[in-house]
Amino acid sequence: MTERYLCIHGHFYQPPRENPWLEEVEFQDSAQPYHDWNERVTAECYAPNAVSRVMDSEWRIIGLINNYSRISFNFGPTLLYWLAKHNPPVYQSILNADKESMTNFGGHGSAIAQIYNHLIMPIANRHDKETQVKWAIKDFEVRFGRFPEGMWLPETAVDTESLEVLAENNIKFTILSPHQASKMRKIGEENWTDISDSKIDPRYPYLCCLPSGKTITLFFFDRRTATDISFGHLLENGEAFAKRLIDALNTKENEALLESVASDGELYGHHHPHGDMTLAYCIYYIVSNETAELTNYAEFLEKHPPLHEVQIIENTSWSCNHGVERWRNDCGDNMGKAGWHQAWRKPLREAMDWLRDTLIPQFEQDISQYLNDPWGSRNDYITIVLNRSRENIEAFFTTHSKRPLKENEKRRIIKLLEMQRHAMLMYTSCGWFFDEISGIEAVQVMMYAARVMQLAKELFDLDLETKYLQILEGAPSNIAEFGNGAKIYGIFVKPAVVDFAKISAQNTMRELFSGDIETTAVVSKIPSSCFSIKMENVARCDDGKFRLILNRSTVFSSITLDEQAFSCAAIWMGDHNVTCGVQLDMPKKQFLSLSAKLTDSFEKGQINEIIVDLSKYFGQNYSLNDLFRDDQRHILEYIVAGGLKKAKELNDIIYHDNSAMLRFMKENRILPPKPLQLAAEAVLNMDIEQLLSAQTLDLEKLRKLINDSKHLAVTFDSQLLGFQASEKIAKEFNKLAEAPENLETITDITLLIRMIRELPLQLDLWQSQNISFKIAQNQYQTLKTKKDTTSQVWVAAFATLCELIGIRLA
């Protein structure tokens, strides 16, 4: 009987979004109600796939599954870096899934590596190709605890040199699209068969023999089915998905066959809501019916080595009809925005190439003074990126240095290597993938370039920005106000550039709004960033209307190991009027004298004199415009809180004075005056929002607000309230998880969900459902066998709750 195997591969990836100076993702408006796109996609995709729900025909949960443990997958290293830091439970579930898959698939883990920061390999230079592969392998080893057998090529973009680099680094296989194959033949035969235009049979593995004499196995996925996953309706029904895969194996051939599909992992939940559940049911159906065996590529390769060899079509990818031109030319491949061009792609690529190539000889010459092998040390720098402890840094220098190094030499070497790291990050593929150069992805790669140029200026006193911007002037935007790439750089990138003075100013301005500060030395940290700040000689004045703060700050970078000392003074004059002055290396005696002078002026109400002295003695001036996005939002929320409170009070008066009349008008189908209706909507939206955000649960008040909203046909901020309601329900279920037999909690949750479902909100209950399912497997199974009244009441209440949220009880 023919051995039939199925493999579903998910390419899980987000472009690196970190601010290049802070090493943290700042707030992104377009991702609301989440903080940023990483957080949003994690909530919609990465987390649900780790504990996905298997549903019956009536959409009731019958099981939970970690999808990752049953499929083949890769996660981008930069995404795993973010997950490890910001969502450890999801991160750990991915690592655990790989361990579980080794049990499922004959000792072969389902995780494969991915080129480090998703640059397009065929148009990268040889040094970058080698570093990207080595960094990917090391990152994988540190996280998954084993060597990767396969590696994902970004956009499946391939050329022979890239395959050589994979093979040189002992990677056994990679995955391509059928249209990337050129010729095939049985191993040992002489004649080749033309299989271009996707004529290859993707159900077999193929050996690719390279010019060096090395080999690598290539798997080709079923492009037609993968396309239906991405752009069709295949993710609407898990059983149909499974049958589609199984049908591809209906054949009379006696050889072992593998039906595999590969697609963006974000399709399973982010691009297609509940796509994780479709995948879960597909897996459940395949395993239950035993019509084919789930596997991963590595297990199949061990059982069934290639019987055929293949040649590739050079410089091709899965997402560009013109090879790899999407990442360097206006080839016509885009996201479909009518009337827009991508003529900016070529100049943006040329600017990056010029910058990279200009700095290669500078890098080689400079670092060769200290280290044995410039490019070998860059390849090994990933060990520091993964662990920036001082002990690990010293171990790196012990391995690579020609001689004992001074501290300033160590810092210089790290800056040289950081310059190279960002010179690779600036090639992240998403910078060219989309339609417009002012988009967040293109701006992000330009920010990496700005960091490269900043380091080059510091290291070599080179002004590279002028030439870089000249090239970008030839990169036209589709949006008239933005003009070209150079102007976009000036609008979005230049203001984001960070130095130590700006970090010191940022910290000082934030401290204006953070409450009282002790005058003893304290250590503060820019939230979650790579900078730490030690403050001393802090003085603060506050008269209720104006605020003044002065301090001496020492700023330290855990990346470059640099440290600088500043004297700072900032004043808030109400509203958004904040001014901060920063001076490098001001003598302590001078600072203390100025501090006394400025505090005396403040106490006398001489605000104008303070402004003059800030400009005179604290040379670099900053305002709220210069704050990082998160702190800017935090401070502005504080500043406008008073105005919002007044607006709420006024709307409360208008609403409560007119609520009876508004209800009467609604009952008699009379259109209410718009100002009165808007006041009612503002009050009710805000009151419900505050109630859902509160620590306690006030069901009586929520009931009244919902009734009032229904009577007045209020328009809701459905996205925000749906998000907050889902979070509130999840918090209540977490309380239940801590005390599952608490009948009052079950009753309260049931009432809460019923009330919220009266509103036009879309709820995301996957976390709540998963908690309930686990309780159903434990406490419910125990209590349902007991005959006492307390147990039976609990069982009935829990059964009602499960029915409400769609869980089938056994």
Secondary structure as UniProt FT lines:
FT   STRAND          4..12
FT   TURN            20..23
FT   HELIX           29..31
FT   TURN            32..33
FT   HELIX           37..41
FT   HELIX           42..46
FT   HELIX           47..50
FT   STRAND          52..55
FT   TURN            57..58
FT   STRAND          61..65
FT   HELIX           67..69
FT   STRAND          72..75
FT   HELIX           77..86
FT   HELIX           88..104
FT   TURN            105..107
FT   STRAND          111..114
FT   TURN            116..117
FT   HELIX           121..123
FT   HELIX           126..144
FT   STRAND          150..152
FT   HELIX           154..156
FT   HELIX           160..168
FT   TURN            169..170
FT   STRAND          173..176
FT   HELIX           178..180
FT   STRAND          181..186
FT   TURN            187..188
FT   STRAND          193..194
FT   TURN            196..199
FT   TURN            202..203
FT   STRAND          206..209
FT   TURN            211..212
FT   STRAND          215..220
FT   HELIX           223..231
FT   HELIX           234..236
FT   HELIX           238..247
FT   TURN            248..249
FT   STRAND          257..264
FT   HELIX           265..267
FT   TURN            269..271
FT   TURN            273..274
FT   HELIX           275..289
FT   STRAND          293..294
FT   HELIX           297..303
FT   STRAND          308..312
FT   TURN            321..324
FT   HELIX           325..327
FT   TURN            338..339
FT   TURN            343..344
FT   HELIX           345..367
FT   TURN            368..370
FT   HELIX           374..380
FT   HELIX           382..386
FT   HELIX           390..400
FT   HELIX           407..425
FT   TURN            426..427
FT   HELIX           430..433
FT   TURN            437..438
FT   HELIX           440..460
FT   HELIX           465..472
FT   TURN            473..474
FT   HELIX           480..482
FT   HELIX           485..488
FT   HELIX           489..493
FT   HELIX           494..496
FT   HELIX           500..511
FT   TURN            512..513
FT   STRAND          522..525
FT   TURN            527..528
FT   STRAND          531..542
FT   STRAND          547..557
FT   TURN            558..560
FT   STRAND          563..572
FT   TURN            575..576
FT   STRAND          578..584
FT   HELIX           588..603
FT   TURN            604..605
FT   HELIX           607..617
FT   STRAND          620..622
FT   HELIX           624..626
FT   HELIX           629..667
FT   TURN            668..669
FT   HELIX           674..693
FT   HELIX           699..711
FT   TURN            712..713
FT   HELIX           718..738
FT   TURN            740..741
FT   HELIX           743..756
FT   TURN            757..758
FT   HELIX           766..777
FT   HELIX           779..783
FT   TURN            784..785
FT   HELIX           789..805
//
